[in-house]
C-alpha cells in the first residue's frame, strides 16, 4: 500500500493486494488477494473487491459496490 493513500478504519486489505498512491478507500471495505487499485481511485464505504480484480486510475466506486472475481474496470469511470 502506498504511503500516499488514505484508508478509513474497518477496511481490510488482504495479502498480495496492491493500493497505489493517492487512492482513497472508504470505511468497512475488503480488498481481496491479488486485487490492484491504481492511483487516484476513490472507493466509498462498504465495498468488496474480489480476488485478482483491477480498478484503473481515477475510477470512482459508489458505496456498497461488489466486484466479482477478476473484474477489470477501466480508468476514469464512475461505477454505481
Helices and strands as residue ranges (DSSP letters): E 6-7, E 12-13, E 18-19, E 24-25, E 30-31, E 36-37, E 42-43, E 48-49, E 54-55, E 60-61, E 66-67, E 72-73, E 78-79
